């Protein structure tokens, strides 16, 4: 047995007081004279030995009552698991899981309500001078400080459901960041959560100086079907044309989901409807078609009906239907007639031609496609800007000049892992094969002839083997690449082996030339993502926006308005949201009163899997210093108290002190041993 406040044991010296009173018996007797004793009917006589027994019992009761009262102030306890440092101030970090899965109901209400109650129980198990940190999935700055118990309880009452979802290691690391800044304090960390499987990762790493405990809230495995993602098959969207939306559904339950209804609405108008049956733990995709869209930003919603888990039943997306598609044609000073004719044949394309020395670098990132032709040597500045343009998602098509500087082209194209012209070959040949698996030609031909009419080559540049040329469009009969294509960054680079000159080939007048360029252009959508994920996408990249000191960008949804931190980078504008957005839906990005874009935000679908870590899983994840508190029917406060402070005995001491005080009173009042009646003669 140990004592929290052993200094109070000096008060045991007070036990000498009742002993002294007993030994020296300070009572004074008073003599009473009787004139006549004939009226006394009886005399009670008491033997001295029996009187001494009564007084000794009273003395013992007094001594024991005082003894246990002193012990109660000294706070005796039986040492527990973590009670070696009892008596020092504690710094306690308590994580309350407020992710979407905590909306699930149990016998105590929602799991979040149960978690908040348990957090208060833990705090009540500590002393009033100890300090507490509240941590939630939001990782808010206001929670990076220690609170008193009352402040902690008030903060717990304000916790609400959040779209964030963190791993166990992220949570533990965040708790350690604060606790390790508290020298001299006893450090403890608690994690109260349903402990979904998505929170697990590699085995947890904890600091040996911090006692970490996990409290798992029990919930049943609920059936759930969610929309995981959506994407459009067309990169560029034209007014009135047919659109195809691919929807990916995920059945997270261990049983089949029958006939789950789903609908797609665009700008509040229903465009598609379906019903799906998904096997257990299966992922299924389906393509839904719709048309009749007008130019402008489109606000899309995929919605399914699935109970009882409903937070992931809606999936928002947005995209822009362009009235025209801008195309930049860069040449050496003389417009190329073939390119001009190609893009003039369709009013959807708005082609702009500029010489290579007059390119507006600032506007490159707003263009989906750039075509460069008949440029003898590409300047270093233009080459660097085009490389940045491709990395950010642009499409670059290169037709070398007839008098191209081959060393310059190598310096221009090699940094983008693209093929470059090495030398001029004057032997005649022809294109032998088309790569019909390339997105440019895939699903273009209904029936492909056995002996197709392919371009004829008079002379051409031999192209190098590019590092990433998996998207080559055409090959010559000798196996050489004729029209190379490769991915670089988020964009693509296409390099032809011939200039657009009939002295080199008949490609400029061939029937494949126009549809190939159109397909490259239509696949080069340089648009914003269809959607973002709350809790993951904290930085948004948009095309460059020019702002003055008094102008602000705002994200607006109904009455809500957020002002992101704006930073200008080369070729783009970065928006830093931090944790400003808490609600899913469609937001409008505005500059003053003008609309720049429409952005969609969805929940993190990692919370959709309503399966939980078992005790065996947790034992594999947890280091030896981590404790799993199950509790069962026992009070969590009692478990924490016993674990950290041992078995407290002060209440027992008070009870015993009261018992012995009561015994003393009873002895004084009712215990009169050895009395006998002596009758006097009349």
Secondary structure by P-SEA (a helix, b strand, c coil): cccccccccccccccaaaaaaaaaccbbbbbbbbcccccccbbbbbbaaaaaaaaaaaaaaaaaaaaaaaaaaaccccccccccccccbbbbbbbbbbccccccccccccaaaaaaaaaaaaaaaccccbbbbbbcccccccccccccaaaaaaaaaacccccccccaaaaaaaaaaaaaaccccbbbbbbbcccccccccccbbbbccbbbbbbbbbbcbbbbbbbccccccccccccccbbbbbbbbbbcccccccbbbbbbbccccccccccccccccbbbbbbbbbccccccbbbbbbbbbbcccccccbbbbbbbbccbbbbbbbccccccaaaaaaaacccccbbbbbccccccccccccccbbbbcccccccaaaaaaaaaaaaabbbbbbbbccccaaaaaaaacccccbbbbcccccbbbbbcccccccccccccccccccccccccccccccccccccccccccccccccccbbbbbcccbbbbbbcccccccccccccccaaaaaaaaaaaaccccccccccccccccccccbbbbcccbbbbbbcccbbbbccccccccbbbbbbccccccccbbbbbccccccbbbbbbccccccccccccaaaaaaaccccbbbbccccccaaaaaaaaccccccaaaaaaaaaaaaaaaaaaacccccbbbbbbbcc
